[in-house]
Amino acid sequence: MSSLKAQMSEGNAVQSDGKWVLEALDQYEAKLLRFARSIVGEAQAADVVQDTFLRLCKQPERDVRGHLAAWLFTVCRNRALSQLRSERRLQNMEDDDVQPHPDSGPATKFERKEQLTRVGRAIRELPERQREALLLKLDGGLSYKEIAEVMQLSVSNVGFILHQAVQAIRNEIASESALPAVARRMS
């Protein structure tokens, strides 16, 4: 997506007073990509984020000042959902690469990958609203207030939804972890 930044810097998309758009790109591009990827999948996420920033270029700074993150995530969400509706298919969220840990051996790396796989599966199995709120919080780094604005909910409702999501993930992981112990006792 660095080509988007180059296009915006060189082209007419950002005028001399549009440095704020490039700063927004630096600050939010990766977060928006992760969020878009969770909705439309890897193949279409970059297009969704590019559309989001192109729409930002057309927006006067004064219209988004003070709520830029919420505005970007709202536009990204709406664009991604529009893309899904137009193609009528939902793609699976890609598993993130496991970051190497400096002092981990193969067994530790395998365990970490297994844990991440379980968490990823638990997140994918959440109801859509819980999954979306959780990803806005974790990947987007948005506050409850910003999530409420993006999802058109009350702040207290966001807190409740996030609590339910975390509890569901804990329960799912705990039940998956208990299965091998039960199977060992039965043999």
C-alpha positions as CSV (number, residue, x, y, z in Angstrom):
1,M,0.0,0.0,0.0
2,S,3.1,2.2,0.0
3,S,2.1,3.0,-3.6
4,L,-1.0,4.7,-2.3
5,K,1.2,7.0,-0.2
6,A,3.4,7.7,-3.2
7,Q,0.4,8.4,-5.4
8,M,-1.1,10.8,-2.9
9,S,2.2,12.6,-2.3
10,E,3.0,13.0,-6.0
11,G,-0.5,13.4,-7.4
12,N,-3.2,15.9,-7.1
13,A,-5.0,14.0,-4.4
14,V,-3.2,15.9,-1.6
15,Q,-2.6,19.6,-2.0
16,S,0.0,21.5,-0.1
17,D,-2.4,21.9,2.8
18,G,-3.2,18.2,2.8
19,K,-0.3,17.0,4.9
20,W,-2.9,16.0,7.4
21,V,-4.1,13.3,5.0
22,L,-0.6,11.8,4.7
23,E,-0.2,11.9,8.5
24,A,-3.5,10.1,8.8
25,L,-2.3,7.5,6.3
26,D,0.9,6.9,8.3
27,Q,-1.1,6.6,11.6
28,Y,-4.1,4.5,10.5
29,E,-3.2,2.6,7.3
30,A,-2.1,-0.6,9.1
31,K,-5.0,-0.6,11.5
32,L,-7.5,0.0,8.8
33,L,-6.0,-2.8,6.7
34,R,-6.4,-5.3,9.6
35,F,-9.9,-4.1,10.2
36,A,-10.9,-4.3,6.5
37,R,-9.2,-7.7,6.2
38,S,-11.4,-9.0,9.0
39,I,-14.5,-8.1,7.0
40,V,-13.6,-8.7,3.3
41,G,-10.5,-10.9,3.5
42,E,-6.9,-10.3,2.4
43,A,-7.5,-9.9,-1.3
44,Q,-9.9,-7.0,-1.1
45,A,-8.7,-5.2,2.1
46,A,-6.2,-3.0,0.3
47,D,-8.8,-1.7,-2.1
48,V,-11.2,-0.9,0.7
49,V,-8.6,1.0,2.6
50,Q,-7.5,2.8,-0.6
51,D,-11.1,3.9,-1.2
52,T,-11.3,5.1,2.4
53,F,-8.2,7.3,2.0
54,L,-9.4,8.6,-1.3
55,R,-12.6,9.7,0.3
56,L,-10.6,11.3,3.0
57,C,-8.8,13.4,0.4
58,K,-12.1,14.8,-0.7
59,Q,-13.1,15.7,2.8
60,P,-12.3,19.1,4.3
61,E,-10.1,18.7,7.3
62,R,-12.5,20.7,9.5
63,D,-15.2,18.1,8.8
64,V,-13.2,15.3,10.4
65,R,-11.1,17.1,12.9
66,G,-11.6,15.7,16.4
67,H,-13.1,12.4,15.2
68,L,-10.7,11.3,12.5
69,A,-10.3,7.7,13.7
70,A,-14.0,7.2,14.0
71,W,-14.6,8.7,10.6
72,L,-11.9,6.5,8.9
73,F,-13.2,3.3,10.5
74,T,-16.8,4.2,9.7
75,V,-16.0,4.8,6.0
76,C,-13.8,1.7,5.9
77,R,-16.6,-0.4,7.5
78,N,-19.2,0.9,5.2
79,R,-17.0,0.4,2.1
80,A,-16.2,-3.2,3.2
81,L,-19.8,-4.0,3.9
82,S,-20.8,-2.6,0.5
83,Q,-18.1,-4.7,-1.1
84,L,-19.5,-7.8,0.6
85,R,-23.0,-7.0,-0.5
86,S,-22.0,-6.5,-4.1
87,E,-20.1,-9.8,-4.2
88,R,-22.5,-11.7,-1.9
89,R,-19.8,-13.7,-0.3
90,L,-17.9,-13.6,3.0
91,Q,-14.2,-14.5,3.0
92,N,-12.4,-16.0,6.0
93,M,-10.2,-13.8,8.1
94,E,-6.6,-14.6,7.4
95,D,-4.5,-15.8,10.3
96,D,-1.8,-13.3,11.2
97,D,1.8,-14.5,10.9
98,V,3.3,-15.6,14.2
99,Q,5.9,-13.1,15.3
100,P,9.2,-14.9,16.2
101,H,10.0,-14.8,19.9
102,P,13.7,-14.3,20.5
103,D,14.1,-17.1,23.1
104,S,11.6,-19.6,21.7
105,G,12.4,-23.0,20.4
106,P,10.3,-25.0,17.9
107,A,8.0,-26.4,20.6
108,T,7.3,-22.9,22.0
109,K,6.6,-21.5,18.6
110,F,4.3,-24.4,17.8
111,E,2.4,-23.8,21.1
112,R,2.1,-20.1,20.4
113,K,0.8,-20.7,16.9
114,E,-1.7,-23.2,18.3
115,Q,-2.9,-20.6,20.8
116,L,-3.2,-17.9,18.2
117,T,-5.1,-20.3,16.0
118,R,-7.6,-21.1,18.8
119,V,-8.0,-17.4,19.6
120,G,-8.5,-16.6,15.9
121,R,-11.1,-19.4,15.5
122,A,-12.9,-18.1,18.7
123,I,-13.0,-14.6,17.3
124,R,-14.3,-15.8,13.9
125,E,-17.1,-17.7,15.7
126,L,-18.3,-14.6,17.6
127,P,-21.5,-13.1,16.4
128,E,-20.9,-10.3,13.9
129,R,-21.5,-7.4,16.2
130,Q,-19.2,-8.8,18.9
131,R,-16.5,-9.6,16.4
132,E,-16.7,-6.1,14.9
133,A,-16.5,-4.3,18.2
134,L,-13.6,-6.4,19.4
135,L,-11.6,-5.9,16.2
136,L,-12.3,-2.1,16.3
137,K,-10.9,-2.1,19.9
138,L,-8.0,-4.5,19.4
139,D,-6.9,-3.9,15.8
140,G,-8.2,-0.3,15.5
141,G,-7.2,0.9,18.9
142,L,-10.4,2.8,19.1
143,S,-12.0,4.1,22.3
144,Y,-15.4,2.9,23.4
145,K,-16.8,6.3,22.3
146,E,-15.2,5.9,18.8
147,I,-16.5,2.4,18.5
148,A,-19.9,3.6,19.5
149,E,-19.8,6.2,16.8
150,V,-18.6,3.7,14.1
151,M,-21.2,1.1,15.1
152,Q,-24.0,3.6,15.9
153,L,-24.4,2.3,19.4
154,S,-24.3,3.8,22.9
155,V,-21.0,3.7,24.8
156,S,-22.5,1.5,27.5
157,N,-23.7,-0.9,24.8
158,V,-20.2,-1.1,23.4
159,G,-18.9,-2.0,26.8
160,F,-21.5,-4.7,27.2
161,I,-20.8,-6.1,23.7
162,L,-17.0,-6.2,24.3
163,H,-17.5,-7.9,27.7
164,Q,-19.7,-10.6,26.0
165,A,-17.1,-11.1,23.3
166,V,-14.2,-11.5,25.7
167,Q,-16.2,-13.9,27.9
168,A,-17.2,-15.9,24.8
169,I,-13.6,-16.2,23.7
170,R,-12.5,-17.2,27.2
171,N,-15.2,-19.9,27.4
172,E,-14.4,-21.2,23.9
173,I,-10.6,-21.5,24.6
174,A,-11.3,-23.0,28.0
175,S,-13.6,-25.7,26.5
176,E,-11.0,-26.4,23.8
177,S,-8.3,-26.8,26.4
178,A,-10.4,-29.1,28.5
179,L,-11.0,-31.5,25.6
180,P,-7.6,-33.1,25.5
181,A,-7.6,-33.6,29.3
182,V,-11.0,-35.3,29.1
183,A,-9.8,-37.5,26.2
184,R,-6.7,-38.5,28.2
185,R,-8.8,-39.5,31.2
186,M,-11.1,-41.6,29.0
187,S,-8.3,-43.7,27.6
